[in-house]
Amino acid sequence: MTMTHKNKSRILPIILFLAVVTILAVVFTPRLINQSKIVQSLQGNAKDKQVAELLEAMNAKPNKESEEYKALRQKFCLLTARPEAERAKAITNIKEFLHGIYPLESGDFQVEFLCSRFNGKPDDSGTDYNNPASEYYEAKNHSFEIDPKTNYILGVGDAERTKRTDPLPDYDYSGRYSKPEELRQVAEKFLTEYKDILGIDLTKMTYEFEGTKPGNFFMHWEDKSISVTKEHEVCGDVDQKREGAYKNAQGVWCIKMKSTNYQRIDITITNGGQIIIYRNNINDLDKL
C-alpha cells in the first residue's frame, strides 16, 4: 500500500504539469496564430498603400520619358516584384538560353529585371499586385518574359528600343541554312535541349511551317491536348436562317459561337540557325 501511494504521489505532479501545458497550448496557440495573421495583414496593407501612392504619383506624370516618372516606376516595379532570391532561378534560365543562342560566348551575361504584369483579383475588386502573372527582363539587347510560378521562359524578342540608335541583338544571318526542313531540325534540337527552362515537350506537339522572309523562317508547334474553349457572341453579318441565330436587344442579328485555343509555340529562326523570337502562349489560352 505504501509503494502504491508513493507512486501516485510522484505521478500526480506530472499529470498536473501536462494538464497545465495542454491548457496553455489551447489558450495561446490561436492567439499566436491570429497575431501572425494580423502582422501579415498589416504588412500587406502597408504595401498596398505604397502601391496605391506610387500609381497615383505615376498617373500624375504625363511624360512617361521623364526622369521623375522613370524613378517612380522603378520603385513600383521593385516593390511589386518577387523577392530577389525567388527571381534568381529565372535569371539563371535566361543566361542558359543566351548561352544557347550565343554558343561562342563564354562570359557571363548581365540580366536586368524590368517589371511584372498583374492580373485582376478573383473577385474583380481590382488588380492583384501581390501575385505577378509574368515578369520581364532584358539581357544582351533581348527581352524575356518569365512565368513567376515556374520560372519558365515564355517569350523572347528584341529589347525595347527608345531611340533608333539603340543597339539591336547580334543576329546570325550567315546563310548557313536555306531549307525549312533544315531549320526545323535545328530548332527542334534547341527546343529539346533547353526544354527544362522552357517547360515544353515537342514530342506531344504537331509541327507546321508558316513561311519565310529574307533571312528569317517562321514555324510553330501545337499541342491539341492542352486547350481552352469559350463561347462568344458574333453580331452583324450573320445568316438569319442559320440555326441558333437571334436578334439582340438592339435588333442586330447575332449567333453564339465557340472558339478553342491550343497551347502553341511560335518561333522565328534566322538562316544562320539562331532563334530570335520565341513565344509560348500557355498562360494566354483563356484570352479568346
C-alpha positions as CSV (number, residue, x, y, z in Angstrom):
1,M,0.0,0.0,0.0
2,T,2.8,2.4,0.8
3,M,4.6,1.8,-2.5
4,T,1.3,2.4,-4.4
5,H,0.7,5.7,-2.5
6,K,4.3,6.9,-3.3
7,N,3.9,6.1,-7.0
8,K,0.6,8.1,-7.1
9,S,2.3,11.0,-5.3
10,R,5.0,11.0,-8.0
11,I,2.7,10.7,-10.9
12,L,0.2,13.4,-9.8
13,P,2.5,16.4,-10.3
14,I,3.4,15.1,-13.8
15,I,-0.3,14.8,-14.7
16,L,-0.9,18.3,-13.3
17,F,2.0,19.7,-15.3
18,L,0.9,18.1,-18.5
19,A,-2.7,19.4,-17.9
20,V,-1.4,23.0,-17.4
21,V,0.8,22.8,-20.6
22,T,-2.2,21.5,-22.6
23,I,-4.5,24.3,-21.3
24,L,-1.8,26.9,-22.1
25,A,-1.4,25.5,-25.6
26,V,-5.2,25.6,-26.2
27,V,-5.5,29.1,-25.0
28,F,-2.4,30.7,-26.5
29,T,-1.9,28.9,-29.8
30,P,-4.9,30.5,-31.5
31,R,-3.8,33.9,-30.2
32,L,-0.3,33.5,-31.7
33,I,-1.8,32.4,-35.0
34,N,-4.1,35.4,-35.0
35,Q,-1.2,37.7,-34.1
36,S,0.8,36.3,-37.0
37,K,-2.2,36.8,-39.4
38,I,-2.6,40.4,-38.1
39,V,1.1,41.1,-38.7
40,Q,0.9,39.7,-42.3
41,S,-2.3,41.7,-42.9
42,L,-0.7,44.9,-41.7
43,Q,2.4,44.3,-43.8
44,G,0.1,43.6,-46.8
45,N,-2.0,46.7,-46.1
46,A,1.2,48.8,-45.9
47,K,2.4,47.5,-49.2
48,D,-1.0,48.1,-50.8
49,K,-0.9,51.6,-49.6
50,Q,2.6,52.2,-51.0
51,V,1.5,50.7,-54.4
52,A,-1.6,52.9,-54.5
53,E,0.5,56.0,-53.7
54,L,3.1,55.2,-56.4
55,L,0.4,54.5,-59.0
56,E,-1.2,57.9,-58.2
57,A,2.1,59.6,-58.5
58,M,2.9,57.9,-61.8
59,N,-0.5,58.9,-63.2
60,A,0.2,62.5,-62.3
61,K,3.3,62.4,-64.6
62,P,2.0,62.7,-68.2
63,N,5.6,62.5,-69.7
64,K,6.5,58.8,-69.5
65,E,10.0,59.6,-70.6
66,S,10.8,62.0,-67.8
67,E,13.3,61.0,-65.1
68,E,10.7,61.6,-62.4
69,Y,8.3,59.1,-64.0
70,K,11.0,56.5,-64.6
71,A,12.2,56.8,-60.9
72,L,8.6,56.2,-59.7
73,R,8.1,53.3,-62.0
74,Q,11.3,51.7,-60.9
75,K,10.2,51.9,-57.2
76,F,6.8,50.4,-58.2
77,C,8.4,47.6,-60.1
78,L,10.7,46.7,-57.3
79,L,8.0,47.0,-54.6
80,T,5.7,44.6,-56.5
81,A,8.4,42.2,-57.6
82,R,9.0,38.7,-56.2
83,P,11.9,38.5,-53.7
84,E,15.3,38.6,-55.3
85,A,16.0,35.1,-54.2
86,E,12.9,33.8,-56.0
87,R,13.9,35.6,-59.2
88,A,17.4,34.1,-59.1
89,K,16.2,30.9,-61.0
90,A,14.6,33.0,-63.7
91,I,17.9,34.8,-64.2
92,T,19.8,31.5,-64.4
93,N,17.4,30.3,-67.1
94,I,17.8,33.4,-69.1
95,K,21.6,33.1,-69.0
96,E,21.3,29.5,-70.1
97,F,19.1,30.4,-73.1
98,L,21.5,33.1,-74.1
99,H,24.5,30.7,-74.0
100,G,22.4,28.5,-76.3
101,I,21.9,31.1,-79.0
102,Y,25.4,32.6,-78.5
103,P,27.4,29.4,-78.1
104,L,30.7,31.1,-78.8
105,E,30.4,33.5,-75.9
106,S,31.8,32.1,-72.7
107,G,31.4,35.1,-70.5
108,D,28.6,35.9,-68.1
109,F,25.5,37.8,-69.3
110,Q,24.1,40.7,-67.3
111,V,20.4,40.3,-66.8
112,E,18.2,43.2,-65.7
113,F,14.8,42.8,-64.1
114,L,12.4,45.3,-65.5
115,C,8.9,44.9,-64.1
116,S,5.9,42.5,-63.7
117,R,2.5,42.2,-65.2
118,F,-0.5,41.5,-63.0
119,N,-4.0,40.0,-63.3
120,G,-7.2,41.1,-61.7
121,K,-8.3,39.7,-58.4
122,P,-10.7,36.7,-58.5
123,D,-13.5,38.9,-57.0
124,D,-12.9,41.6,-59.6
125,S,-12.1,44.1,-56.8
126,G,-9.0,45.4,-58.6
127,T,-5.6,44.4,-59.7
128,D,-3.7,41.8,-57.6
129,Y,-0.3,43.4,-57.1
130,N,0.9,40.7,-54.7
131,N,1.0,37.9,-57.3
132,P,2.8,38.7,-60.5
133,A,1.3,37.0,-63.6
134,S,4.5,37.4,-65.6
135,E,7.9,39.1,-65.3
136,Y,10.0,40.9,-67.8
137,Y,13.8,41.1,-68.1
138,E,16.4,42.3,-70.6
139,A,19.8,40.9,-71.4
140,K,22.2,41.4,-74.4
141,N,19.6,43.6,-76.2
142,H,16.9,40.8,-75.9
143,S,13.7,40.9,-73.9
144,F,12.5,37.9,-71.9
145,E,9.1,37.1,-70.4
146,I,9.1,34.7,-67.4
147,D,6.3,32.7,-65.7
148,P,6.8,33.5,-62.0
149,K,5.1,30.3,-60.9
150,T,7.7,28.1,-62.7
151,N,10.5,30.4,-63.8
152,Y,10.0,29.0,-67.4
153,I,10.8,31.3,-70.3
154,L,7.5,32.2,-72.1
155,G,8.8,34.8,-74.5
156,V,12.0,36.1,-76.2
157,G,12.3,39.0,-78.5
158,D,14.1,42.3,-79.1
159,A,14.7,44.6,-76.1
160,E,12.7,47.8,-76.2
161,R,14.5,50.5,-78.2
162,T,13.6,54.0,-77.1
163,K,15.9,55.5,-79.7
164,R,16.8,54.4,-83.3
165,T,20.4,54.5,-82.2
166,D,19.9,51.8,-79.5
167,P,21.7,48.6,-80.5
168,L,20.0,45.5,-81.8
169,P,20.9,42.0,-80.8
170,D,23.7,40.2,-82.6
171,Y,21.7,38.2,-85.1
172,D,23.3,35.4,-87.1
173,Y,22.4,35.8,-90.8
174,S,25.3,33.8,-92.1
175,G,23.1,31.9,-94.6
176,R,24.2,28.5,-93.3
177,Y,20.7,27.1,-93.9
178,S,18.3,27.7,-96.8
179,K,15.6,24.9,-96.5
180,P,12.7,25.0,-93.9
181,E,13.3,21.3,-93.0
182,E,16.9,22.0,-92.2
183,L,15.9,24.8,-89.9
184,R,13.1,22.7,-88.3
185,Q,15.8,20.2,-87.3
186,V,18.0,23.0,-85.8
187,A,15.0,24.5,-83.9
188,E,13.8,21.2,-82.6
189,K,17.2,20.2,-81.4
190,F,17.5,23.5,-79.5
191,L,14.0,23.4,-78.0
192,T,14.5,19.8,-76.9
193,E,17.9,20.6,-75.4
194,Y,16.5,23.5,-73.4
195,K,13.1,22.1,-72.6
196,D,13.7,22.2,-68.8
197,I,14.0,26.0,-68.9
198,L,11.1,26.4,-71.4
199,G,8.7,23.9,-69.9
200,I,7.7,22.3,-73.2
201,D,7.6,18.8,-74.7
202,L,7.8,18.8,-78.5
203,T,7.0,15.1,-78.7
204,K,3.4,16.0,-77.8
205,M,3.2,18.7,-80.4
206,T,2.4,19.0,-84.1
207,Y,4.8,21.0,-86.3
208,E,3.8,23.5,-89.0
209,F,5.9,25.7,-91.3
210,E,4.4,29.2,-91.7
211,G,6.6,30.9,-94.2
212,T,9.8,33.0,-94.7
213,K,11.0,36.5,-95.3
214,P,14.5,37.4,-96.3
215,G,16.8,35.8,-93.7
216,N,14.0,34.6,-91.4
217,F,11.9,31.5,-91.2
218,F,8.6,31.2,-89.2
219,M,7.3,28.0,-87.7
220,H,5.1,26.7,-84.8
221,W,4.2,23.6,-82.8
222,E,0.8,23.0,-81.3
223,D,-0.4,20.7,-78.5
224,K,-4.0,19.7,-79.1
225,S,-4.2,18.1,-75.7
226,I,-3.9,21.4,-73.9
227,S,-6.8,23.8,-74.8
228,V,-9.4,26.3,-73.6
229,T,-12.8,26.5,-75.3
230,K,-15.1,29.5,-74.8
231,E,-18.4,30.7,-76.2
232,H,-18.7,34.2,-77.6
233,E,-21.3,36.3,-79.4
234,V,-20.9,37.3,-83.0
235,C,-23.2,40.0,-84.3
236,G,-23.7,41.8,-87.6
237,D,-23.0,39.7,-90.7
238,V,-25.0,36.7,-89.6
239,D,-27.2,34.4,-91.7
240,Q,-30.6,34.9,-90.3
241,K,-31.7,31.4,-91.4
242,R,-28.8,29.8,-89.6
243,E,-29.7,27.6,-86.7
244,G,-29.3,29.5,-83.4
245,A,-29.4,32.9,-85.0
246,Y,-31.3,35.6,-82.9
247,K,-31.8,39.3,-82.6
248,N,-30.2,41.1,-79.7
249,A,-31.7,44.0,-77.7
250,Q,-30.6,46.4,-80.4
251,G,-32.3,44.4,-83.1
252,V,-29.0,43.2,-84.6
253,W,-28.8,39.6,-85.7
254,C,-26.3,37.5,-83.7
255,I,-25.2,33.9,-83.1
256,K,-23.3,32.2,-80.3
257,M,-20.1,30.5,-81.4
258,K,-17.3,28.5,-79.7
259,S,-13.6,29.1,-80.2
260,T,-10.8,26.9,-79.0
261,N,-7.2,27.9,-78.2
262,Y,-4.4,25.3,-78.1
263,Q,-1.0,25.5,-76.5
264,R,1.3,26.8,-79.2
265,I,5.0,27.5,-79.6
266,D,5.9,30.1,-82.2
267,I,9.5,30.9,-83.2
268,T,11.4,32.9,-85.7
269,I,14.8,31.4,-86.7
270,T,17.4,33.0,-88.9
271,N,19.2,31.4,-91.9
272,G,22.1,31.1,-89.5
273,G,20.2,28.8,-87.3
274,Q,19.6,31.3,-84.4
275,I,16.2,31.5,-82.7
276,I,15.5,35.2,-82.3
277,I,11.8,35.2,-81.4
278,Y,10.2,32.6,-79.1
279,R,6.6,32.6,-77.8
280,N,4.7,30.1,-75.6
281,N,1.0,31.0,-75.3
282,I,0.3,28.6,-72.4
283,N,-0.7,31.5,-70.0
284,D,-2.9,33.2,-72.6
285,L,-5.1,30.3,-73.6
286,D,-8.2,31.8,-71.9
287,K,-7.8,35.2,-73.7
288,L,-10.1,34.4,-76.6
